[in-house]
C-alpha cells in the first residue's frame, strides 16, 4: 500500500525526522538510490551508510505508524553504525532494557 498524505505540514512523517535523516534521504534521492554513491558522498563505507539508512528507515516507519521515537534503540543503532558494538550486542541490550522496564511499569501501575 502506498501512503497518501494529503497535506504537507509538521505532521508529515518526513518532517518528523531529524535534519540529518532528511539530508540523507535527499542525498539518496539525488544519487538515484545508489548506496555506493551515497557512501562516497559521506566519505564512509558501504556498511556504514547502510546502517545509517536502516536507522533512518526505522525512524520513518515509526513516524508513519505514529509511534514515539525510542531513544535507546536509536543510541544502540548509532553505536552499531560506528562499529562500537555489533548488532547482536545491541539486540541483547535492548532486550535486557525492555525486560527490566516491564517490572518497573507494573510497579508504577500498582502505585496509581
The 8 nearest C-alpha neighbors of each residue, nearest first, counted from 0:
[[1, 2, 3, 4, 63, 64, 60, 5],
 [0, 2, 3, 4, 63, 5, 60, 64],
 [3, 1, 4, 0, 63, 5, 12, 64],
 [4, 2, 5, 1, 6, 0, 11, 63],
 [5, 3, 6, 2, 11, 7, 12, 10],
 [6, 4, 3, 7, 11, 8, 2, 10],
 [7, 5, 4, 8, 11, 10, 3, 9],
 [6, 8, 11, 5, 9, 4, 10, 14],
 [7, 9, 10, 11, 6, 14, 12, 5],
 [8, 10, 11, 14, 15, 7, 12, 13],
 [9, 11, 8, 12, 14, 15, 7, 13],
 [10, 12, 14, 9, 13, 8, 7, 15],
 [13, 11, 62, 15, 14, 63, 10, 59],
 [14, 12, 15, 16, 11, 59, 21, 62],
 [13, 15, 12, 16, 11, 9, 10, 8],
 [14, 16, 12, 13, 17, 11, 62, 10],
 [17, 15, 14, 13, 20, 21, 18, 59],
 [16, 18, 20, 19, 21, 15, 14, 22],
 [17, 19, 21, 20, 22, 16, 23, 14],
 [20, 18, 22, 21, 17, 23, 16, 24],
 [21, 19, 23, 22, 18, 17, 55, 16],
 [22, 20, 18, 24, 23, 19, 25, 16],
 [21, 23, 25, 19, 20, 24, 26, 18],
 [22, 24, 20, 26, 21, 25, 27, 19],
 [25, 23, 27, 21, 22, 26, 20, 28],
 [26, 24, 22, 28, 27, 23, 21, 29],
 [27, 25, 29, 23, 28, 24, 30, 22],
 [26, 28, 32, 24, 30, 25, 29, 23],
 [27, 29, 31, 25, 30, 32, 26, 24],
 [28, 30, 26, 31, 27, 25, 32, 24],
 [29, 31, 27, 28, 32, 33, 26, 36],
 [32, 30, 28, 29, 33, 27, 26, 36],
 [31, 33, 27, 28, 30, 34, 29, 37],
 [34, 32, 36, 35, 31, 30, 37, 27],
 [33, 35, 37, 36, 38, 32, 45, 48],
 [34, 36, 38, 33, 37, 45, 39, 44],
 [37, 35, 39, 33, 34, 38, 40, 30],
 [36, 38, 34, 40, 39, 35, 33, 41],
 [39, 37, 43, 41, 35, 36, 40, 45],
 [38, 40, 42, 36, 37, 41, 43, 35],
 [41, 39, 37, 38, 42, 36, 43, 26],
 [42, 40, 38, 39, 43, 37, 48, 44],
 [41, 43, 39, 40, 38, 44, 37, 48],
 [44, 42, 38, 41, 47, 39, 48, 45],
 [45, 43, 47, 46, 38, 48, 42, 39],
 [44, 46, 48, 47, 38, 49, 35, 43],
 [47, 45, 49, 44, 48, 50, 80, 43],
 [48, 46, 50, 44, 49, 45, 80, 43],
 [47, 49, 51, 45, 50, 38, 46, 52],
 [48, 50, 46, 52, 47, 51, 45, 53],
 [49, 51, 53, 47, 48, 80, 52, 46],
 [52, 50, 48, 54, 53, 49, 47, 55],
 [51, 53, 55, 49, 54, 50, 56, 48],
 [54, 52, 50, 56, 55, 51, 49, 57],
 [53, 55, 57, 51, 52, 56, 50, 58],
 [56, 54, 52, 58, 57, 53, 20, 59],
 [55, 57, 59, 53, 58, 54, 60, 52],
 [56, 58, 54, 60, 55, 59, 53, 61],
 [59, 57, 55, 61, 56, 60, 62, 54],
 [58, 60, 62, 56, 61, 57, 63, 55],
 [61, 59, 63, 57, 62, 58, 56, 64],
 [60, 62, 66, 64, 58, 59, 63, 65],
 [63, 61, 65, 59, 12, 64, 60, 66],
 [62, 64, 60, 12, 65, 61, 59, 66],
 [65, 63, 61, 62, 66, 60, 59, 12],
 [66, 64, 62, 63, 61, 67, 12, 60],
 [67, 65, 61, 64, 62, 68, 63, 60],
 [66, 68, 69, 65, 61, 62, 64, 58],
 [67, 69, 70, 66, 58, 61, 62, 73],
 [68, 70, 72, 71, 73, 67, 74, 66],
 [71, 69, 73, 72, 74, 68, 75, 67],
 [72, 70, 74, 73, 69, 75, 93, 76],
 [73, 71, 75, 74, 69, 70, 76, 93],
 [72, 74, 70, 76, 71, 75, 77, 69],
 [73, 75, 77, 71, 72, 76, 70, 78],
 [74, 76, 72, 78, 77, 73, 89, 71],
 [77, 75, 79, 73, 74, 78, 72, 80],
 [76, 78, 80, 74, 75, 79, 73, 81],
 [79, 77, 75, 81, 83, 80, 76, 84],
 [80, 78, 82, 76, 84, 85, 81, 77],
 [79, 81, 77, 78, 50, 82, 47, 76],
 [80, 82, 78, 79, 83, 77, 47, 84],
 [83, 81, 79, 80, 84, 78, 85, 47],
 [82, 84, 78, 81, 79, 85, 80, 77],
 [85, 83, 79, 82, 78, 88, 89, 86],
 [86, 84, 88, 79, 87, 89, 82, 83],
 [85, 87, 89, 88, 79, 90, 84, 76],
 [88, 86, 90, 89, 85, 91, 84, 92],
 [89, 87, 91, 85, 86, 90, 92, 84],
 [88, 90, 86, 92, 91, 87, 75, 93],
 [89, 91, 93, 87, 88, 92, 94, 86],
 [92, 90, 88, 94, 89, 93, 87, 95],
 [91, 93, 95, 89, 94, 90, 96, 88],
 [92, 94, 90, 96, 91, 95, 97, 89],
 [95, 93, 91, 97, 92, 96, 98, 90],
 [96, 94, 98, 92, 97, 93, 99, 91],
 [97, 95, 93, 99, 94, 98, 100, 92],
 [96, 98, 100, 94, 99, 95, 93, 101],
 [97, 99, 95, 96, 100, 101, 94, 102],
 [98, 100, 96, 97, 101, 95, 102, 103],
 [99, 101, 97, 103, 98, 102, 96, 104],
 [100, 102, 104, 103, 98, 99, 105, 97],
 [103, 101, 105, 104, 100, 99, 106, 98],
 [104, 102, 106, 100, 101, 105, 107, 99],
 [105, 103, 107, 101, 106, 102, 108, 100],
 [104, 106, 102, 108, 103, 107, 109, 101],
 [107, 105, 103, 109, 104, 108, 110, 102],
 [108, 106, 104, 110, 105, 109, 103, 111],
 [107, 109, 105, 111, 110, 106, 104, 103],
 [110, 108, 106, 107, 111, 105, 104, 103],
 [109, 111, 107, 108, 106, 105, 104, 103],
 [110, 108, 109, 107, 106, 105, 104, 103]]
